[in-house]
Amino acid sequence: MPEMRLDHISFLVADLDAAVEKWKKMLGILDPKQAAGITYGEGVEGGEHMKWATFVNPGGCAIQLFEPASEGFLKKILDRRGEHVHHVAFLSSNVDETVDQLRDAGIPLVQEENTAPDTMPWLKWNFVPPDYVGGVLIEVAQRYDVEGDRWVPVPGDPS
């Protein structure tokens, strides 16, 4: 059975730089240690270009902010709903096996196939739709390590 953990809460934002500054200020008071560790990334997944910043919290729940960087479905959602909690993410040591377990349990998934950003093809994910769990998207993703300011695969995990 794969190792699982709650990893992050992700917010869809209109301006990543402005959101990072707000969260730095707030976390500087609420959780200074978390405010100090941030990773950045960007990539294209499903034709959607996005940029993100994650306030790392080793052993705890991270805060992730992401901005659509193209005119796609995420931008349309942002325009319609405004900034909001987009998803809650759980990381798995074997996301393919975890997704199969969800399917076997009759839990619906958003995608037929797990997808990944083009910049990190090993970082696969899928989603449980929001209407299944009360209004928020649940992400199930391959776990990762943080090295410096970037995400890297966990040694020994499937890629």
For each residue, the residues with C-beta under 8 A, 3 or more apart:
1: 97
2: 92 93 94 95 97 98
3: 92 93 143
4: 90 91 92 93 98
5: 90 91 143
6: 61 88 89 90
7: 61 62 89 90 91 141 143
8: 54 61 62 63 64 88 89
9: 61 62 63 64 85 87 88 89
10: 52 64 65 66 85 86 87 88 89 139
11: 19 63 64 65 66 83 84 85 86
12: 66 67 68 74 77 78 81 83 84 86
13: 16 18 19 65 66 67 78 83
14: 18 19 67 78 82 83
15: 18 19 67
16: 13 19 20 51 52 53 65 66 67
17: 20 21
18: 13 14 15 21 22
19: 11 13 14 15 16 22 23 53 65 67 83
20: 16 17 23 24 38 53 65
21: 17 18 24 25
22: 18 19 25 26
23: 19 20 26 27 35 55 63 65
24: 20 21 27 28 35 38
25: 21 22 28 29
26: 22 23 29 30
27: 23 24 30 31 32 34 35 55 63
28: 24 25 32 35
29: 25 26 32
30: 26 27
31: 27 34 35 57
32: 27 28 29 35 36
33: 36 37 57
34: 27 31 37 55 56 57 60 62 63
35: 23 24 27 28 31 32 55
36: 32 33
37: 33 34 55 56 57 58 146
38: 20 24 53 54 55 56 149
39: 53 54 56 146 149 150 151
40: 51 52 53 54 149 150
41: 51 52 54 117 119 120 150 151
42: 49 50 51 52 69 117 119
43: 49 50 117 118 119 120
44: 47 48 49 50 70 117 118 119
45: 48 50 115 116 117 118
46: 115
47: 44 70 72
48: 44 45 68 70 72 73 74
49: 42 43 44 68 69 70 72
50: 42 43 44 45 66 67 68 69 70 74 117
51: 16 40 41 42 66 67 69
52: 10 16 40 41 42 64 65 66 67
53: 16 19 20 38 39 40 64 65 66
54: 8 38 39 40 41 62 63 64 65
55: 23 27 34 35 37 38 62 63 64
56: 34 37 38 39 62 146
57: 31 33 34 37 60 61 62 63
58: 37 146
59:
60: 34 57
61: 6 7 8 9 57
62: 7 8 9 34 54 55 56 57
63: 8 9 11 23 27 34 54 55 57
64: 8 9 10 11 52 53 54 55 89
65: 10 11 13 16 19 20 23 52 53 54
66: 10 11 12 13 16 50 51 52 53 86
67: 12 13 14 15 16 19 50 51 52
68: 12 48 49 50 71 72 74 75 78
69: 42 49 50 51
70: 44 47 48 49 50 75
71: 68 75
72: 47 48 49 68 75 76
73: 48 76 77
74: 12 48 50 68 77 78
75: 68 70 71 72 78 79
76: 72 73 79 80
77: 12 73 74 80 81
78: 12 13 14 68 74 75 81 82 83
79: 75 76
80: 76 77
81: 12 77 78 84
82: 14 78
83: 11 12 13 14 19 78
84: 11 12 81
85: 9 10 11 88 136
86: 10 11 12 66 137
87: 9 10 127 136 137 138 139
88: 6 8 9 10 85 136 137 138 139
89: 6 7 8 9 10 64 138 139 140 141
90: 4 5 6 7 138 139 140 141
91: 4 5 7 141 142 143 144
92: 2 3 4 95 97 98 140 141 142 143
93: 2 3 4 143 154 157
94: 2 97 98 142 157 158
95: 2 92 98 99 114 124 125 126 140 141 142
96: 99 100 114 124 158
97: 1 2 92 94 100 101
98: 2 4 92 94 95 101 102 140
99: 95 96 102 103 109 114 126 140
100: 96 97 103 104
101: 97 98 104 105
102: 98 99 105 107 109 128 140
103: 99 100 106 107 109
104: 100 101
105: 101 102
106: 103
107: 102 103 128 132
108: 128 129 132
109: 99 102 103 112 126 127 128 129
110: 126 127 128 129 137
111: 114 115 126 127
112: 109
113:
114: 95 96 99 111 124 125 126
115: 45 46 111 124 125 126
116: 45 120 121 122 123 124 125
117: 41 42 43 44 45 50 120 121 123
118: 43 44 45 121
119: 41 42 43 44
120: 41 43 116 117 123 151
121: 116 117 118 124 159
122: 116 142 153 159
123: 116 117 120 141 142 144 151 153
124: 95 96 114 115 116 121 141 142
125: 95 114 115 116 139 140 141 142
126: 95 99 109 110 111 114 115 139 140
127: 87 109 110 111 137 138 139 140
128: 102 107 108 109 110 132 133 137 138 140
129: 108 109 110 132 137
130: 133 134 135 136 137 138
131: 135
132: 107 108 128 129 138
133: 128 130 136 138
134: 130
135: 130 131
136: 85 87 88 130 133
137: 86 87 88 110 127 128 129 130
138: 87 88 89 90 127 128 130 132 133
139: 10 87 88 89 90 125 126 127
140: 89 90 92 95 98 99 102 125 126 127 128
141: 7 89 90 91 92 95 123 124 125 144
142: 91 92 94 95 122 123 124 125 153 157 158
143: 3 5 7 91 92 93 154 157
144: 91 123 141 151 152 153 154
145: 151 152 153 154
146: 37 39 56 58 150 151 152
147: 150 151 152
148:
149: 38 39 40
150: 39 40 41 146 147
151: 39 41 120 123 144 145 146 147
152: 144 145 146 147
153: 122 123 142 144 145 157 159
154: 93 143 144 145 157
155:
156:
157: 93 94 142 143 153 154
158: 94 96 142
159: 121 122 153
